[in-house]
Amino acid sequence: MILLLLFSFLAGFVTILSPCILPILPIILSSTIGNKVDKYKPYGVVSGFVLSFTFFTLFLSTIVNKLGVSAEEMRNVSIVIIFLFGLSYLMPPFQNLLEKLFTFFSRFTPNTANNNGYFGGILIGFSLGLLWTPCVGPILASVISLAISGVVTFSTFLITFFYSIGTAIPMLVITLTGRKFIEKIGDTNKLQKVFGIIMILMSLAIYFNFDKNFQSYILKTFPNYATNLTQFEQKVMPSSN
């Protein structure tokens, strides 16, 4: 089991190289925007992603069946959240409203996470986790098949969790690196508006399935790319038996 968890972690790490990352990469980079109060925002993004990816991978089918809410509708909720964050970068009054909301909810959490940036990051990461769910490889494919049949065990939870951690680590590196680069620029007001526009455009693009079409285009144009990328996971699949 320990070996399988290690492979799940490594497989998640490799997933960051898949075509799934390209359409949402601007959103990940945009999440680095913020002031000194937002220094924990990248960690919020990663936390939200891990929680969301693990939860929706295991229970999305159950939610759809029990609540009658389609997976596409839940995807649209994530898109709306990303759109609103992009809008907040362009409209300071709206951004202040969001910050007040996050400050209110931060009262119910430990002081170590008691800051606006962390909660804003969690919402962005939570949305990315749902958008990322289809980007799983062979290891999680078997887990998802069990989840669909209603069989979710502690083992499947651990496999999914380690997979999401493996994916989240390079994501954290991207956000922290991007944040350092942005801090060197100094005045981020104009840059914040640029990223706001990017987030809005990307949310609209994802709503119109640009991400799915883009991934299909990449896989058709470079068929060996996907094969080579998943080769590692395919080799370790026998370990899960």
C-alpha positions, 0 to 999 in steps of 0.5 A, a space after each residue: 500500500 505504501 508503494 502504491 501511495 508513493 506511485 500515486 504521489 509521483 503520478 500526480 506530480 507528472 500530471 502537471 505536465 499534461 495539457 490540462 494545465 495549459 488552459 488554467 495556468 493563467 488562472 494559477 499565475 493570477 492567483 499570486 496577485 495580492 498585497 502583503 496581507 495576501 502572503 498566504 494566498 498561494 497556500 490557500 490555493 493549494 489547500 483548496 485544490 487538494 480538498 476539492 480535487 480529493 472530494 470531487 474525485 471520490 464523491 462527484 458521482 454521488 452528489 450528482 445522483 443524490 442532489 440531481 445537480 449535473 457535473 457540468 453545473 458544478 463546473 459552471 459554479 467554479 467558472 463563476 467563482 474564477 470570473 468573480 475573482 477576475 472582476 474583483 481585480 478590476 473593481 476595487 469596491 467589489 474586491 473590498 467587499 470580498 475581503 470583508 467577507 473573507 475577514 468575517 469567515 476567518 474569525 472561525 479559523 485558527 490564527 495561523 490562517 487568519 488572513 484575507 489572502 488565504 481564504 481567497 486562495 482557497 476559493 480559487 483552488 477549490 474551483 481549480 480542483 473541480 476543473 482539474 478532476 477530468 485530468 486523471 491518469 490510469 491510477 485514479 481511473 480505477 479509483 473513480 470507477 469504484 467511486 461511481 459504484 459507491 465503493 469509497 474506502 480509506 485506501 481509495 481516499 489515501 490514493 486520491 489524496 496523495 495524487 492531489 498532493 503530488 499535483 499540488 506541489 508543482 502548483 505551489 512552486 508556480 504560484 510562489 515563483 510567480 509571486 516573487 517575480 511580481 513582487 520585484 516589479 513593485 507597483 502591481 496595480 496595472 498588473 493586477 488589472 491585466 491578470 483580472 482581465 486574463 481570469 475573466 477571459 479564461 473563465 469565459 473560455 472554459 465556459 465555452 469548453 475551450 480547455 477541452 477543445 484545446 486538450 483534444 487538439 494537443 492530443 490529436 496533434 501530438 498523439 505520442 505526447 499523451 502516451 509518453 506522459 501516462 507511460 509512467 502510471 501504466 507501468 505502476 498500475 500492476 502494483 495496485 492489484 
